[in-house]
Amino acid sequence: MADAYVYAPVNGAIWSMDCYCNITYNCPCGTSNCGGGTPCSHCRFNGAAGNPMGSPIDVGGGSAGADLYFYTNGAVGSVYTQLDDFSSSTCLSPLGQVVVVKLFAGVNASGTFIGAVAYQHVTDRVAAGSIFNGPGPNPNALWGIRVGAMAASCGNGCCYNGVHSHMERDGGNTNSFYCNQQVSGGAGGTWIYHWGF
């Protein structure tokens, strides 16, 4: 059995999970009360390109226009990129621009399909249909690809008044986080998502 990990894209803090952590104005997508003083459930991307996503995480940090990277370990042999858009009155372009990174065990997007990660609020996106190969079958090796750049904040009325990376996953599981927990970005930093295959 192998273990694939996806790491935090930037140094920062967990700004939201299934529920928003610190939102103080209108809920951008949901109206359900999450309890514990959090007013509403987190927006979710349901990809039109057959990408059933869930377990949203917002990592606050970085700056507008800074490079945004997907980081993983050597259990992932290759990745394939797709572009999609999240259409919502509160997530207008470029905040609604999405990059989906599909993970495969083999090279050239072959072998076992491991899962996928969606990154939202991405500008200057990687080309759709790009294939990137990892360093080889070494689970201790770490690697990554640039998926785009971080979008500027939209101000009050959307998810947060600050630059952040919104992530979701297809399959796998999510690390255990709490609101405003500090995370380390980069290969070998804090893992966000994990798949055993």
C-alpha positions as a Markdown table, in Angstrom:
| # | Residue | x | y | z |
|---|---|---|---|---|
| 1 | Met | 0.0 | 0.0 | 0.0 |
| 2 | Ala | 1.2 | 3.5 | -0.8 |
| 3 | Asp | 0.4 | 6.9 | 0.8 |
| 4 | Ala | 0.0 | 10.0 | -1.3 |
| 5 | Tyr | -0.1 | 13.5 | 0.4 |
| 6 | Val | -0.9 | 17.0 | -0.8 |
| 7 | Tyr | 0.7 | 19.7 | 1.3 |
| 8 | Ala | -0.3 | 23.3 | 2.1 |
| 9 | Pro | 0.4 | 25.6 | -0.9 |
| 10 | Val | 1.5 | 28.6 | 1.2 |
| 11 | Asn | 2.6 | 29.4 | 4.8 |
| 12 | Gly | -0.4 | 30.7 | 6.6 |
| 13 | Ala | -3.4 | 29.7 | 8.7 |
| 14 | Ile | -6.5 | 27.6 | 8.3 |
| 15 | Trp | -9.3 | 30.1 | 7.7 |
| 16 | Ser | -12.1 | 27.7 | 7.1 |
| 17 | Met | -13.0 | 24.0 | 6.9 |
| 18 | Asp | -16.5 | 22.6 | 6.4 |
| 19 | Cys | -17.7 | 25.8 | 8.2 |
| 20 | Tyr | -16.3 | 29.3 | 8.0 |
| 21 | Cys | -14.1 | 30.2 | 11.0 |
| 22 | Asn | -14.2 | 33.9 | 11.3 |
| 23 | Ile | -16.7 | 35.3 | 8.9 |
| 24 | Thr | -18.6 | 38.3 | 10.3 |
| 25 | Tyr | -20.7 | 39.4 | 7.3 |
| 26 | Asn | -23.2 | 37.6 | 5.0 |
| 27 | Cys | -22.7 | 34.0 | 4.2 |
| 28 | Pro | -21.4 | 33.9 | 0.6 |
| 29 | Cys | -22.9 | 30.6 | -0.4 |
| 30 | Gly | -24.6 | 28.8 | 2.4 |
| 31 | Thr | -27.2 | 29.7 | 5.0 |
| 32 | Ser | -27.0 | 26.7 | 7.3 |
| 33 | Asn | -25.9 | 27.4 | 10.9 |
| 34 | Cys | -22.8 | 25.3 | 11.7 |
| 35 | Gly | -23.1 | 25.8 | 15.4 |
| 36 | Gly | -20.4 | 26.9 | 17.8 |
| 37 | Gly | -20.8 | 30.6 | 16.7 |
| 38 | Thr | -20.0 | 30.0 | 13.1 |
| 39 | Pro | -22.7 | 31.4 | 10.9 |
| 40 | Cys | -22.7 | 29.2 | 7.8 |
| 41 | Ser | -21.3 | 26.3 | 5.9 |
| 42 | His | -18.4 | 26.8 | 3.5 |
| 43 | Cys | -18.8 | 27.2 | -0.2 |
| 44 | Arg | -18.1 | 24.0 | -2.2 |
| 45 | Phe | -17.0 | 23.6 | -5.7 |
| 46 | Asn | -18.9 | 20.8 | -7.6 |
| 47 | Gly | -16.9 | 20.6 | -10.8 |
| 48 | Ala | -18.7 | 20.5 | -14.1 |
| 49 | Ala | -15.9 | 18.3 | -15.5 |
| 50 | Gly | -16.9 | 15.3 | -13.5 |
| 51 | Asn | -15.0 | 16.3 | -10.3 |
| 52 | Pro | -17.0 | 15.4 | -7.2 |
| 53 | Met | -15.2 | 17.5 | -4.6 |
| 54 | Gly | -15.6 | 18.0 | -0.9 |
| 55 | Ser | -13.8 | 18.8 | 2.4 |
| 56 | Pro | -13.1 | 22.4 | 1.6 |
| 57 | Ile | -10.1 | 24.1 | 3.3 |
| 58 | Asp | -9.1 | 27.7 | 3.1 |
| 59 | Val | -5.4 | 28.4 | 3.7 |
| 60 | Gly | -5.0 | 32.1 | 4.4 |
| 61 | Gly | -1.6 | 33.5 | 3.5 |
| 62 | Gly | 0.5 | 34.5 | 0.5 |
| 63 | Ser | -0.1 | 37.6 | -1.6 |
| 64 | Ala | -2.1 | 38.5 | -4.7 |
| 65 | Gly | -0.2 | 37.5 | -7.8 |
| 66 | Ala | 2.2 | 35.2 | -5.9 |
| 67 | Asp | 2.8 | 31.8 | -7.5 |
| 68 | Leu | 0.5 | 29.0 | -6.2 |
| 69 | Tyr | 1.9 | 25.5 | -6.1 |
| 70 | Phe | 0.5 | 22.0 | -5.8 |
| 71 | Tyr | 2.9 | 20.0 | -3.6 |
| 72 | Thr | 2.9 | 16.2 | -3.2 |
| 73 | Asn | 5.2 | 13.2 | -2.5 |
| 74 | Gly | 6.8 | 10.6 | -4.7 |
| 75 | Ala | 3.9 | 8.1 | -4.3 |
| 76 | Val | 2.2 | 10.3 | -7.0 |
| 77 | Gly | 3.7 | 9.3 | -10.3 |
| 78 | Ser | 2.1 | 12.0 | -12.4 |
| 79 | Val | -0.6 | 14.6 | -12.5 |
| 80 | Tyr | -3.1 | 15.9 | -15.1 |
| 81 | Thr | -4.6 | 19.4 | -15.0 |
| 82 | Gln | -8.1 | 20.5 | -15.8 |
| 83 | Leu | -9.6 | 24.0 | -15.7 |
| 84 | Asp | -13.1 | 24.7 | -14.4 |
| 85 | Asp | -15.1 | 27.6 | -13.1 |
| 86 | Phe | -17.2 | 28.0 | -10.0 |
| 87 | Ser | -20.1 | 30.2 | -10.9 |
| 88 | Ser | -21.6 | 32.1 | -8.0 |
| 89 | Ser | -22.7 | 35.6 | -7.5 |
| 90 | Thr | -20.2 | 35.9 | -4.8 |
| 91 | Cys | -17.3 | 34.1 | -6.5 |
| 92 | Leu | -17.0 | 36.0 | -9.8 |
| 93 | Ser | -13.9 | 35.7 | -12.0 |
| 94 | Pro | -11.1 | 35.5 | -11.2 |
| 95 | Leu | -12.2 | 34.3 | -7.7 |
| 96 | Gly | -14.3 | 31.5 | -9.4 |
| 97 | Gln | -11.4 | 30.2 | -11.5 |
| 98 | Val | -10.5 | 26.7 | -10.6 |
| 99 | Val | -7.6 | 24.3 | -11.4 |
| 100 | Val | -8.2 | 20.6 | -10.8 |
| 101 | Val | -5.1 | 18.5 | -10.4 |
| 102 | Lys | -5.7 | 14.7 | -10.9 |
| 103 | Leu | -3.2 | 12.3 | -9.2 |
| 104 | Phe | -2.0 | 9.1 | -10.8 |
| 105 | Ala | 0.3 | 6.4 | -9.6 |
| 106 | Gly | 2.0 | 5.9 | -13.0 |
| 107 | Val | 3.8 | 8.2 | -15.3 |
| 108 | Asn | 2.0 | 10.2 | -18.1 |
| 109 | Ala | -1.4 | 10.1 | -16.2 |
| 110 | Ser | -1.5 | 6.3 | -16.2 |
| 111 | Gly | -1.9 | 3.6 | -13.6 |
| 112 | Thr | -4.1 | 3.9 | -10.6 |
| 113 | Phe | -6.2 | 7.1 | -10.3 |
| 114 | Ile | -5.5 | 8.2 | -6.8 |
| 115 | Gly | -7.7 | 11.2 | -6.4 |
| 116 | Ala | -7.9 | 14.9 | -7.2 |
| 117 | Val | -7.4 | 18.3 | -5.7 |
| 118 | Ala | -9.2 | 21.5 | -6.7 |
| 119 | Tyr | -7.6 | 25.0 | -6.2 |
| 120 | Gln | -10.0 | 27.9 | -6.4 |
| 121 | His | -9.3 | 31.7 | -6.7 |
| 122 | Val | -6.5 | 31.1 | -9.3 |
| 123 | Thr | -5.3 | 33.5 | -11.9 |
| 124 | Asp | -2.7 | 32.9 | -14.7 |
| 125 | Arg | -3.7 | 29.2 | -14.6 |
| 126 | Val | -1.6 | 26.3 | -15.9 |
| 127 | Ala | -2.7 | 25.0 | -19.3 |
| 128 | Ala | -5.6 | 22.6 | -19.4 |
| 129 | Gly | -4.6 | 19.0 | -20.2 |
| 130 | Ser | -1.0 | 19.4 | -19.0 |
| 131 | Ile | 0.7 | 16.3 | -17.7 |
| 132 | Phe | 3.6 | 16.5 | -15.3 |
| 133 | Asn | 5.6 | 13.4 | -14.2 |
| 134 | Gly | 7.1 | 13.1 | -10.7 |
| 135 | Pro | 10.6 | 12.1 | -9.7 |
| 136 | Gly | 10.0 | 8.3 | -9.9 |
| 137 | Pro | 8.7 | 5.7 | -7.5 |
| 138 | Asn | 10.1 | 7.0 | -4.3 |
| 139 | Pro | 7.5 | 7.8 | -1.6 |
| 140 | Asn | 10.1 | 10.0 | 0.2 |
| 141 | Ala | 10.7 | 12.3 | -2.7 |
| 142 | Leu | 8.8 | 15.5 | -2.7 |
| 143 | Trp | 7.7 | 17.5 | -5.8 |
| 144 | Gly | 5.3 | 20.1 | -7.1 |
| 145 | Ile | 4.0 | 22.1 | -10.0 |
| 146 | Arg | 2.9 | 25.7 | -10.4 |
| 147 | Val | -0.9 | 25.7 | -10.9 |
| 148 | Gly | -1.2 | 29.5 | -11.3 |
| 149 | Ala | -1.2 | 32.7 | -9.2 |
| 150 | Met | -3.2 | 33.7 | -6.1 |
| 151 | Ala | -6.1 | 36.0 | -6.8 |
| 152 | Ala | -6.6 | 39.3 | -5.0 |
| 153 | Ser | -9.2 | 39.5 | -2.3 |
| 154 | Cys | -12.7 | 40.6 | -3.3 |
| 155 | Gly | -13.3 | 42.5 | 0.0 |
| 156 | Asn | -16.4 | 42.2 | 2.1 |
| 157 | Gly | -19.2 | 40.2 | 0.7 |
| 158 | Cys | -17.3 | 37.1 | -0.4 |
| 159 | Cys | -15.5 | 34.4 | 1.4 |
| 160 | Tyr | -12.8 | 36.4 | 3.2 |
| 161 | Asn | -11.3 | 39.9 | 3.0 |
| 162 | Gly | -7.9 | 38.5 | 2.4 |
| 163 | Val | -5.8 | 36.5 | 0.0 |
| 164 | His | -6.2 | 32.7 | 0.4 |
| 165 | Ser | -6.1 | 29.4 | -1.3 |
| 166 | His | -9.4 | 27.4 | -1.4 |
| 167 | Met | -8.8 | 23.7 | -1.7 |
| 168 | Glu | -11.1 | 20.6 | -2.0 |
| 169 | Arg | -10.5 | 16.9 | -2.6 |
| 170 | Asp | -11.9 | 14.0 | -4.5 |
| 171 | Gly | -11.5 | 10.8 | -2.4 |
| 172 | Gly | -9.0 | 10.4 | 0.5 |
| 173 | Asn | -9.2 | 12.1 | 3.8 |
| 174 | Thr | -8.4 | 15.4 | 5.4 |
| 175 | Asn | -5.9 | 16.2 | 8.2 |
| 176 | Ser | -7.4 | 17.3 | 11.5 |
| 177 | Phe | -7.3 | 21.1 | 11.8 |
| 178 | Tyr | -8.8 | 23.8 | 14.0 |
| 179 | Cys | -9.6 | 27.4 | 13.1 |
| 180 | Asn | -6.6 | 29.7 | 12.7 |
| 181 | Gln | -4.1 | 26.8 | 13.0 |
| 182 | Gln | -0.8 | 27.7 | 11.5 |
| 183 | Val | 0.4 | 25.6 | 8.6 |
| 184 | Ser | 3.7 | 25.3 | 6.7 |
| 185 | Gly | 3.5 | 25.6 | 3.0 |
| 186 | Gly | 5.7 | 23.7 | 0.5 |
| 187 | Ala | 6.8 | 20.2 | -0.2 |
| 188 | Gly | 7.1 | 18.4 | 3.1 |
| 189 | Gly | 5.1 | 21.1 | 4.9 |
| 190 | Thr | 1.8 | 20.5 | 6.6 |
| 191 | Trp | -0.2 | 17.9 | 4.8 |
| 192 | Ile | -3.8 | 18.8 | 3.9 |
| 193 | Tyr | -5.1 | 15.7 | 2.1 |
| 194 | His | -4.1 | 12.1 | 2.2 |
| 195 | Trp | -4.9 | 9.0 | 0.0 |
| 196 | Gly | -4.0 | 5.4 | 0.8 |
| 197 | Phe | -4.0 | 3.2 | -2.3 |
